[in-house]
Amino acid sequence: LWRNEETELLGHKCRFTVKPYIKRIQLYYRGKMWCPGWTPIRGEASTRNHSGVAGRTARDFVQKAFRDGLISEQDAKRWLNS
């Protein structure tokens, strides 16, 4: 249920965590992604689907990085479509 991993995004080492929590007597998962040394941006997502939280968290991070001009549209699309 818990995940604490390292991943790479466009040559930058990033951290990724998933933690379960209870909301209204149902199990949910909260994901967080950040890349220390590159940007203070944090990708975050919350869902009831354990396998889907990773993708949603990464998508949130990439969208924020694109919005802030850290990555190009081409890089964002490539990451989001992989």
Phi and psi in degrees as GROMACS dihedral restraints (atoms count N, CA, C in turn):
[ dihedral_restraints ]
;  ai    aj    ak    al  type     phi  dphi    fc
    3     4     5     6     1   -92.1    20    10
    4     5     6     7     1   140.9    20    10
    6     7     8     9     1  -135.0    20    10
    7     8     9    10     1   139.8    20    10
    9    10    11    12     1  -144.0    20    10
   10    11    12    13     1   102.0    20    10
   12    13    14    15     1  -131.8    20    10
   13    14    15    16     1   167.3    20    10
   15    16    17    18     1  -117.4    20    10
   16    17    18    19     1   139.1    20    10
   18    19    20    21     1  -137.6    20    10
   19    20    21    22     1   174.2    20    10
   21    22    23    24     1  -122.5    20    10
   22    23    24    25     1   135.0    20    10
   24    25    26    27     1  -128.2    20    10
   25    26    27    28     1   109.1    20    10
   27    28    29    30     1    51.8    20    10
   28    29    30    31     1    44.1    20    10
   30    31    32    33     1    85.8    20    10
   31    32    33    34     1     1.6    20    10
   33    34    35    36     1  -109.3    20    10
   34    35    36    37     1   134.4    20    10
   36    37    38    39     1   -77.7    20    10
   37    38    39    40     1   131.2    20    10
   39    40    41    42     1  -129.2    20    10
   40    41    42    43     1   155.8    20    10
   42    43    44    45     1  -108.6    20    10
   43    44    45    46     1   149.9    20    10
   45    46    47    48     1  -143.1    20    10
   46    47    48    49     1   129.8    20    10
   48    49    50    51     1  -130.4    20    10
   49    50    51    52     1   149.6    20    10
   51    52    53    54     1  -132.3    20    10
   52    53    54    55     1   130.0    20    10
   54    55    56    57     1  -131.6    20    10
   55    56    57    58     1   135.3    20    10
   57    58    59    60     1   -80.2    20    10
   58    59    60    61     1   153.8    20    10
   60    61    62    63     1  -153.4    20    10
   61    62    63    64     1   160.1    20    10
   63    64    65    66     1  -102.8    20    10
   64    65    66    67     1   132.3    20    10
   66    67    68    69     1  -138.2    20    10
   67    68    69    70     1   118.8    20    10
   69    70    71    72     1    52.4    20    10
   70    71    72    73     1    46.7    20    10
   72    73    74    75     1    62.9    20    10
   73    74    75    76     1    25.0    20    10
   75    76    77    78     1  -128.5    20    10
   76    77    78    79     1   148.5    20    10
   78    79    80    81     1   -84.7    20    10
   79    80    81    82     1   127.6    20    10
   81    82    83    84     1  -124.4    20    10
   82    83    84    85     1   167.3    20    10
   84    85    86    87     1  -129.8    20    10
   85    86    87    88     1   134.9    20    10
   87    88    89    90     1  -114.0    20    10
   88    89    90    91     1   124.6    20    10
   90    91    92    93     1  -109.4    20    10
   91    92    93    94     1   145.0    20    10
   93    94    95    96     1  -136.7    20    10
   94    95    96    97     1   141.0    20    10
   96    97    98    99     1  -136.3    20    10
   97    98    99   100     1   134.7    20    10
   99   100   101   102     1  -150.7    20    10
  100   101   102   103     1   157.5    20    10
  102   103   104   105     1  -127.2    20    10
  103   104   105   106     1    87.7    20    10
  105   106   107   108     1   -60.8    20    10
  106   107   108   109     1   138.7    20    10
  108   109   110   111     1    88.2    20    10
  109   110   111   112     1    -8.4    20    10
  111   112   113   114     1  -114.1    20    10
  112   113   114   115     1   -53.3    20    10
  114   115   116   117     1  -155.0    20    10
  115   116   117   118     1   150.8    20    10
  117   118   119   120     1   -80.8    20    10
  118   119   120   121     1    -1.3    20    10
  120   121   122   123     1   -59.8    20    10
  121   122   123   124     1   141.0    20    10
  123   124   125   126     1  -126.9    20    10
  124   125   126   127     1   123.9    20    10
  126   127   128   129     1   -84.8    20    10
  127   128   129   130     1   137.9    20    10
  129   130   131   132     1  -142.4    20    10
  130   131   132   133     1   145.2    20    10
  132   133   134   135     1  -154.8    20    10
  133   134   135   136     1   155.8    20    10
  135   136   137   138     1  -139.5    20    10
  136   137   138   139     1   132.0    20    10
  138   139   140   141     1  -156.8    20    10
  139   140   141   142     1   164.8    20    10
  141   142   143   144     1   -85.4    20    10
  142   143   144   145     1   -11.9    20    10
  144   145   146   147     1   -95.4    20    10
  145   146   147   148     1   111.1    20    10
  147   148   149   150     1   -59.5    20    10
  148   149   150   151     1   -42.1    20    10
  150   151   152   153     1   -76.3    20    10
  151   152   153   154     1   -22.3    20    10
  153   154   155   156     1   -87.8    20    10
  154   155   156   157     1   -16.0    20    10
  156   157   158   159     1   -67.7    20    10
  157   158   159   160     1   -33.2    20    10
  159   160   161   162     1   -62.6    20    10
  160   161   162   163     1   -47.9    20    10
  162   163   164   165     1   -63.8    20    10
  163   164   165   166     1   -40.7    20    10
  165   166   167   168     1   -67.2    20    10
  166   167   168   169     1   -36.7    20    10
  168   169   170   171     1   -67.4    20    10
  169   170   171   172     1   -45.6    20    10
  171   172   173   174     1   -62.7    20    10
  172   173   174   175     1   -41.3    20    10
  174   175   176   177     1   -60.5    20    10
  175   176   177   178     1   -43.6    20    10
  177   178   179   180     1   -61.3    20    10
  178   179   180   181     1   -43.5    20    10
  180   181   182   183     1   -63.2    20    10
  181   182   183   184     1   -47.9    20    10
  183   184   185   186     1   -63.4    20    10
  184   185   186   187     1   -41.3    20    10
  186   187   188   189     1   -61.9    20    10
  187   188   189   190     1   -41.0    20    10
  189   190   191   192     1   -68.0    20    10
  190   191   192   193     1   -40.3    20    10
  192   193   194   195     1   -64.4    20    10
  193   194   195   196     1   -40.1    20    10
  195   196   197   198     1   -65.7    20    10
  196   197   198   199     1   -45.7    20    10
  198   199   200   201     1   -57.1    20    10
  199   200   201   202     1   -37.8    20    10
  201   202   203   204     1   -87.7    20    10
  202   203   204   205     1     4.1    20    10
  204   205   206   207     1    78.8    20    10
  205   206   207   208     1    17.0    20    10
  207   208   209   210     1   -82.3    20    10
  208   209   210   211     1   -26.7    20    10
  210   211   212   213     1  -132.6    20    10
  211   212   213   214     1   155.2    20    10
  213   214   215   216     1   -79.5    20    10
  214   215   216   217     1   165.5    20    10
  216   217   218   219     1   -62.2    20    10
  217   218   219   220     1   -39.3    20    10
  219   220   221   222     1   -62.4    20    10
  220   221   222   223     1   -45.4    20    10
  222   223   224   225     1   -63.9    20    10
  223   224   225   226     1   -40.9    20    10
  225   226   227   228     1   -62.6    20    10
  226   227   228   229     1   -46.1    20    10
  228   229   230   231     1   -63.6    20    10
  229   230   231   232     1   -41.8    20    10
  231   232   233   234     1   -62.0    20    10
  232   233   234   235     1   -43.9    20    10
  234   235   236   237     1   -68.7    20    10
  235   236   237   238     1   -42.4    20    10
  237   238   239   240     1   -70.4    20    10
  238   239   240   241     1   -27.5    20    10
  240   241   242   243     1   -91.8    20    10
  241   242   243   244     1    -1.0    20    10
